[in-house]
Amino acid sequence: MLLKDKVAVVYGAGGSVGGAAARAFAGEGARVFLAGRTEAPLDKLAEGIRAAGGAAETAVVDALDETAVNAFVDDVAARAGRIDVSFNAIGYGDVQKPLMEISVADFLQPIATAMRSQFLTTRAAARHMTARGTGVILAFGGGGPQTLPGLGGFKVALDALEGLRRQWAVELGPHGIRVVTLKSGGVPESLPDGFPGREAISDSLVGATQLGRAATLADVGDVAAFVASDQARTLTATDVNISCGAIVD
């Protein structure tokens, strides 16, 4: 029970990555608060967590809305007494096209979304964590030296996320707060059934790894739970590479 009696907030919990992290957190003993823009997937996830013996509550929250994020976090802290972990796994709404073909708006979309959301959710949690001198901020994505053509602003957004992580880490570290990003190189399971080119994309993700397999959603959840736990208390101001070697540091 790595997270026994911890309180964890997960944004984008209705998505595959956020859901995997929420299930892992709850499985390790955390009380999880699930946030997302759509109620139905949050309720389904919460029901599954409760059926497995975990504790989960839901809230419809737009992670780009400053007022909504602050109100949600303040409510969680008031009801639970604290916030130990904040994990932002929202999607960035990216349009992937070659840079010579993409519009300025589509190029900037994932960058603006990533920066605004990660900034707002981190700041909201940090207000409560600094008072207690402890806490963990997690994000999913992460950059790296490699890229591929045709990604539009998506890879740029991931690189910007790493810059933001570094800035938060140096400012929050003195308050006992750790800041870490997880980078996977792509999780084939996260591609929805019927997604155009799903099999080819999955094969390419696996083919790019050193281990001949890509991270699963369960892998993402397990690593997120470990990094959020006190067993990883030395980890901050860094990313954790779970790409199976697809991203070579």
LINRA-V48386 format. One record per pair of residues at least 12 apart in sequence whose C-alpha atoms are under 10 Angstrom apart, sorted by the first residue. I is the first residue (numbers start at 1). J is the second residue. D is the distance in whole Angstrom. If there is no record, write none. Layout:
# LINRA-V48386
i-><I I>
j-><J J>
d-><D D>
This chain:
# LINRA-V48386
i-><1 1 1 1 1 1 1 1 2 2 2 2 2 2 2 2 2 2 2 2 2 2 3 3 3 3 3 3 3 3 3 3 3 3 3 3 3 3 4 4 4 4 4 4 4 4 5 5 5 5 5 5 6 6 6 6 6 6 6 6 6 6 6 6 6 6 6 7 7 7 7 7 7 7 7 7 7 7 7 7 7 7 7 7 7 8 8 8 8 8 8 8 8 8 8 8 8 8 8 8 8 8 8 8 8 8 8 9 9 9 9 9 9 9 9 9 9 9 9 9 9 9 9 9 9 9 9 9 9 9 10 10 10 10 10 10 10 10 10 10 10 10 10 10 10 10 10 11 11 11 11 11 11 11 11 11 11 11 11 11 11 11 11 11 11 11 11 11 12 12 12 12 12 12 12 12 12 12 12 12 12 12 13 13 13 13 13 13 13 13 13 13 13 13 13 13 13 14 14 14 14 14 14 14 14 14 14 14 14 14 14 14 15 15 15 15 15 15 15 15 15 16 16 16 16 16 16 16 16 17 17 17 17 17 17 17 17 17 17 17 17 17 18 18 18 18 18 18 18 18 18 18 18 18 19 19 19 19 19 19 19 19 19 19 20 20 20 20 20 20 20 20 20 21 21 21 21 21 21 21 21 21 21 21 22 22 22 22 22 22 22 22 22 23 23 23 23 23 23 23 23 23 23 23 23 23 24 24 24 24 24 24 24 24 24 24 24 25 25 25 25 25 25 25 25 25 25 25 26 26 26 26 26 26 26 26 26 27 27 27 27 27 27 27 27 28 28 28 28 28 29 29 29 30 30 30 30 30 30 31 31 31 31 31 31 31 32 32 32 32 32 32 32 32 32 32 32 33 33 33 33 33 33 33 33 33 33 33 33 34 34 34 34 34 34 34 35 35 35 35 35 35 35 35 35 35 35 36 36 36 36 36 36 36 36 37 37 37 37 37 37 38 38 38 38 39 39 39 39 40 41 42 42 42 42 42 43 43 43 43 44 45 45 46 57 59 60 62 62 63 63 63 63 63 63 63 63 63 63 64 64 64 64 64 64 64 64 64 64 64 65 65 65 65 66 66 66 66 66 66 67 68 69 69 69 69 69 69 69 70 70 70 70 70 70 71 72 72 73 73 73 73 73 73 74 74 74 74 76 77 77 77 78 81 82 82 82 82 82 82 83 83 83 83 83 83 83 83 83 84 84 84 84 84 84 84 84 84 84 84 84 85 85 85 85 85 85 85 85 85 85 85 85 85 86 86 86 86 86 86 86 86 86 86 86 86 86 87 87 87 87 87 87 87 87 87 87 87 87 87 88 88 88 88 88 88 88 88 88 88 88 89 89 89 89 89 89 89 90 90 90 90 90 90 91 91 91 91 91 91 92 92 92 92 92 92 92 92 92 92 92 92 93 93 93 93 93 93 93 94 94 94 94 94 94 94 94 94 94 94 94 94 95 95 95 95 95 95 95 95 95 96 96 96 96 96 96 96 96 97 97 97 97 97 97 98 98 98 98 98 98 99 99 99 99 99 100 100 101 101 102 102 102 102 103 104 104 105 106 106 106 107 107 107 107 107 107 108 108 108 108 108 109 109 109 109 110 110 110 110 110 110 110 111 111 111 111 111 111 111 111 111 112 112 112 113 114 114 114 114 114 114 114 115 115 115 115 115 115 118 118 118 118 118 118 119 119 119 119 121 122 122 122 122 122 122 122 123 123 123 125 126 126 126 126 129 129 129 129 130 130 130 130 130 130 131 131 132 132 132 133 133 133 133 133 133 134 134 134 134 134 134 134 135 135 135 135 135 135 135 135 135 135 135 136 136 136 136 136 136 136 136 136 136 136 136 136 137 137 137 137 137 137 137 137 137 137 137 137 138 138 138 138 138 138 138 138 138 138 138 139 139 139 139 139 139 139 139 139 139 140 140 140 140 140 140 140 140 140 140 140 141 141 141 141 141 141 141 141 141 141 141 141 141 141 141 142 142 142 142 142 142 142 142 142 142 142 142 142 142 142 142 142 142 142 143 143 143 143 143 143 143 143 143 143 143 143 143 143 143 143 143 144 144 144 144 144 144 144 144 144 144 145 145 145 145 146 146 146 146 147 158 161 162 162 162 162 162 164 165 165 165 165 165 165 165 165 166 166 166 166 166 166 166 167 167 168 168 169 169 169 170 170 172 173 173 176 177 177 178 178 178 178 178 178 178 178 178 179 179 179 179 179 179 179 180 180 180 180 180 180 180 180 180 181 181 181 181 181 181 181 181 182 182 182 182 182 182 182 182 182 182 183 183 183 183 183 183 183 184 184 184 184 184 184 184 184 184 184 184 184 184 185 185 185 185 185 185 185 185 185 185 185 185 185 186 186 186 186 186 186 186 186 186 186 186 186 186 187 187 187 187 187 187 187 187 187 187 187 187 188 188 188 188 188 188 188 188 188 188 188 189 189 189 189 189 189 190 190 190 202 205 205 206 206 206 206 207 208 208 208 208 208 209 209 209 209 209 209 210 210 210 210 210 210 211 211 211 211 212 212 212 213 213 213 213 214 214 214 214 214 215 215 215 216 216 219 220 220 223 223 223 224 227>
j-><25 26 27 28 29 30 225 229 24 25 26 27 28 29 30 225 226 227 228 229 230 231 24 25 26 27 28 29 30 31 84 85 225 226 228 229 230 231 25 26 27 28 29 30 31 229 26 28 29 30 31 84 25 26 28 29 30 31 32 80 82 83 84 85 135 228 229 25 26 29 30 31 32 33 55 76 77 80 81 82 83 84 85 86 135 21 22 25 26 30 31 32 33 34 56 76 80 82 83 84 85 86 87 135 136 137 228 22 25 30 31 32 33 34 35 56 57 58 72 73 76 83 84 85 86 87 88 121 125 137 22 25 32 33 34 35 36 58 85 86 87 88 89 90 121 138 139 33 34 35 36 37 59 60 61 62 63 69 86 87 88 89 90 91 117 118 121 139 34 35 36 37 38 42 61 62 63 87 88 89 90 91 33 34 35 36 37 38 41 42 45 46 58 87 88 89 90 34 35 36 37 38 39 40 41 42 43 44 45 46 89 90 36 38 41 42 45 89 90 91 190 89 90 187 189 190 191 192 217 88 89 90 91 140 187 189 190 216 217 218 220 221 34 35 36 87 88 89 90 91 140 217 220 221 34 41 42 45 46 49 89 217 218 221 45 216 217 218 219 220 221 222 224 87 89 217 218 219 220 221 222 223 224 225 34 45 46 49 56 87 221 224 225 45 46 48 49 50 52 54 55 56 218 221 222 225 49 54 218 219 220 221 222 223 224 225 226 49 54 55 85 221 222 224 225 226 228 229 46 49 50 52 53 54 55 56 225 49 52 53 54 55 221 222 225 54 222 225 226 229 53 54 55 54 55 56 84 85 225 54 55 56 57 80 83 84 46 49 54 55 56 57 58 76 83 85 86 46 55 56 57 58 59 72 73 76 80 83 86 46 56 57 58 59 60 61 57 58 59 60 61 62 63 69 72 88 90 58 59 60 61 62 63 89 90 59 60 61 62 63 90 59 60 61 62 58 59 60 61 60 58 56 57 58 59 60 56 57 58 59 58 57 58 58 76 72 72 90 117 88 90 113 114 116 117 118 119 120 121 90 112 113 114 115 116 117 118 119 120 121 116 117 120 121 116 117 119 120 121 124 120 120 117 120 121 122 123 124 125 120 121 123 124 125 127 124 121 124 86 121 124 125 127 128 124 125 127 128 125 125 128 129 128 128 125 128 129 131 132 135 125 126 127 128 129 132 134 135 136 125 126 128 129 132 134 135 136 137 177 228 229 125 126 129 134 135 136 137 138 177 178 225 228 229 121 122 124 125 126 129 135 136 137 138 139 179 228 118 121 122 125 136 137 138 139 140 180 181 224 228 114 117 118 121 122 137 138 139 140 141 181 114 117 118 138 139 140 141 113 114 117 118 139 140 110 113 114 117 140 141 109 110 111 112 113 114 115 117 153 154 157 158 106 109 110 111 113 114 154 106 107 108 109 110 111 113 151 152 153 154 155 157 107 108 109 110 150 151 152 153 154 110 149 150 151 152 153 154 155 149 150 151 152 153 154 148 149 150 151 152 153 149 150 151 152 153 150 152 150 152 150 151 152 153 152 152 153 153 152 153 154 151 152 153 154 156 157 152 153 154 156 157 152 153 154 157 152 153 154 155 156 157 158 153 154 155 156 157 158 159 160 161 153 157 160 157 141 154 157 158 160 161 164 157 158 160 161 163 164 137 138 139 161 164 165 161 164 165 168 137 136 137 138 139 165 168 179 137 168 172 137 168 172 175 177 172 175 176 177 172 173 174 175 176 177 175 176 175 176 177 172 173 174 175 176 177 172 173 174 175 176 177 178 172 173 175 176 177 178 179 228 229 230 233 172 176 177 178 179 180 227 228 229 230 233 235 236 165 168 169 172 177 178 179 180 181 227 228 236 165 178 179 180 181 182 224 227 228 236 239 161 162 165 179 180 181 182 183 224 239 158 161 180 181 182 183 184 220 224 239 240 154 155 157 158 159 161 162 181 182 183 184 185 186 239 241 155 157 158 159 160 161 162 163 165 180 181 182 183 184 185 238 239 240 241 155 156 157 158 159 160 161 162 163 181 182 183 184 185 239 241 247 158 159 162 183 185 239 241 247 248 249 159 247 248 249 246 247 248 249 247 183 181 180 181 237 238 239 179 178 179 180 181 236 237 238 239 179 180 181 236 237 238 239 179 237 180 237 236 237 238 236 237 237 236 237 233 233 236 227 228 232 233 234 235 236 237 238 227 228 235 236 237 238 239 224 227 228 235 236 237 238 239 240 224 227 236 237 238 239 240 241 220 223 224 227 238 239 240 241 242 243 220 239 240 241 242 243 247 214 215 216 219 220 240 241 242 243 244 245 246 247 205 206 208 209 214 215 241 242 243 244 245 246 247 201 202 204 205 206 208 214 215 216 242 243 246 247 202 205 206 213 214 215 216 217 219 220 242 243 201 202 203 204 205 206 213 214 215 216 217 202 214 215 216 217 218 202 216 217 214 243 246 243 244 245 246 246 243 244 245 246 247 243 244 245 246 247 248 243 244 245 246 247 248 243 244 245 246 244 245 246 243 244 245 246 242 243 244 245 246 242 243 244 242 243 242 242 243 240 241 242 240 240>
d-><9 9 8 4 5 8 10 9 10 8 10 9 5 7 8 7 7 10 9 6 8 8 9 7 8 9 5 5 5 9 9 10 7 9 8 6 8 10 9 9 9 6 4 5 8 9 10 9 6 5 7 10 9 9 9 7 5 6 8 10 9 8 6 8 10 10 9 9 9 9 6 5 6 8 10 9 9 7 9 7 5 5 6 9 10 10 8 7 9 6 6 5 6 9 10 9 10 9 6 6 4 6 8 10 9 10 9 8 10 10 9 6 5 6 7 10 10 10 10 8 8 7 8 6 5 6 8 10 9 10 7 10 7 6 5 6 8 10 8 6 5 6 7 9 10 9 10 9 6 5 6 9 10 10 8 9 7 10 8 6 5 6 6 10 10 10 8 10 8 6 5 8 9 9 9 9 8 9 7 5 4 7 9 6 6 6 9 10 8 7 8 10 9 9 9 7 8 8 8 6 8 7 8 8 5 5 9 9 7 10 10 9 8 10 8 9 10 8 7 8 8 9 10 10 8 6 9 9 7 10 7 9 10 8 9 9 7 10 6 9 7 8 9 9 10 8 8 5 7 10 9 9 9 8 9 9 9 7 9 10 9 9 10 8 10 9 6 6 9 7 5 8 9 8 9 8 8 9 7 4 7 9 6 7 7 9 9 8 9 9 7 9 9 8 9 8 6 10 9 8 10 9 9 7 9 9 9 10 8 10 9 5 6 9 8 6 9 10 9 10 9 7 8 8 5 9 9 9 10 7 9 9 8 5 7 8 9 8 8 8 6 9 10 10 9 9 9 7 9 9 9 7 8 8 7 9 9 9 9 7 5 6 8 9 10 10 9 9 8 6 5 6 9 10 10 9 10 9 9 6 5 6 8 10 10 8 10 10 10 8 7 6 5 6 8 9 9 6 5 6 6 8 8 9 9 9 10 8 7 5 5 6 8 10 8 8 5 5 5 8 10 9 6 8 9 8 7 6 9 10 10 10 9 6 8 8 9 8 7 9 10 10 9 7 10 8 9 10 9 9 8 9 10 8 5 8 10 7 7 10 10 7 9 9 6 5 9 9 7 9 9 8 8 10 9 9 10 6 8 9 9 10 9 7 6 10 10 7 9 8 8 9 6 8 10 9 10 9 10 8 6 7 10 9 8 8 9 8 10 9 7 10 10 10 9 7 7 10 8 9 7 9 10 7 7 9 9 7 9 9 10 9 7 9 7 5 6 9 9 8 9 8 10 9 9 6 5 6 8 10 10 10 7 9 8 7 9 7 9 10 8 6 5 6 8 10 9 9 9 9 10 8 6 5 6 8 10 9 9 9 10 8 7 7 8 8 7 5 7 10 10 10 10 9 9 6 6 8 9 8 8 9 9 8 8 9 8 10 10 10 7 5 8 9 6 6 10 9 10 8 9 10 9 7 6 10 8 9 9 7 8 9 6 5 9 9 9 8 7 6 10 9 7 10 8 8 9 8 6 8 8 10 9 6 4 5 7 7 10 8 5 6 5 9 10 10 6 4 6 6 9 8 7 8 6 8 9 9 9 9 9 10 7 9 9 10 9 10 8 8 10 9 6 5 8 9 10 9 6 9 9 9 10 7 9 9 9 6 6 9 8 6 9 6 7 9 7 4 8 9 7 9 10 8 10 9 10 9 6 8 8 7 10 8 10 7 7 10 8 10 10 8 8 8 9 9 8 9 9 9 10 7 9 9 10 8 9 10 9 10 8 10 8 9 8 9 8 8 7 8 10 9 5 7 7 8 10 8 9 10 9 9 9 5 5 7 10 9 10 7 5 5 8 9 10 9 7 5 6 9 9 10 10 10 10 9 6 5 6 8 8 6 8 10 9 10 9 9 9 9 10 7 6 5 6 8 10 8 9 9 8 6 5 6 7 8 8 8 10 10 8 9 8 8 7 5 6 9 9 9 9 9 9 6 5 6 8 9 9 9 10 10 9 9 6 9 8 9 7 6 5 7 8 9 9 10 9 9 5 6 9 6 6 10 9 9 6 6 5 8 9 10 7 9 9 7 8 8 5 5 8 8 6 9 9 9 7 10 9 9 10 9 9 7 9 9 10 10 10 7 8 7 9 8 8 8 9 7 8 9 9 9 8 9 7 9 8 8 10 10 6 7 7 9 7 8 9 8 9 10 9 6 8 10 9 9 10 8 7 5 9 9 7 10 8 8 10 10 8 10 9 10 8 9 7 5 7 9 10 10 8 5 6 7 9 10 8 9 7 6 6 5 5 7 9 10 9 9 7 5 6 9 8 8 8 9 9 6 5 6 7 9 9 7 6 5 6 7 9 8 7 9 10 8 9 6 5 4 8 9 8 8 7 9 9 9 8 8 9 8 5 8 8 6 6 9 9 10 6 9 10 7 7 9 10 7 9 10 8 8 9 10 6 6 6 7 10 9 10 9 8 5 8 9 7 8 10 7 8 7 9 8 9 9 6 7 10 10 9 7 9 9 8 10 9 10 8 8 9 9 8 5 8 7 5 5 4 8 9 9 6 5 6 9 9 9 6 7 9 8 9 10 9 7 9 10 9 7 6 9 8 7 6 7 10 10 8 8 10 9 10 8 9 9>
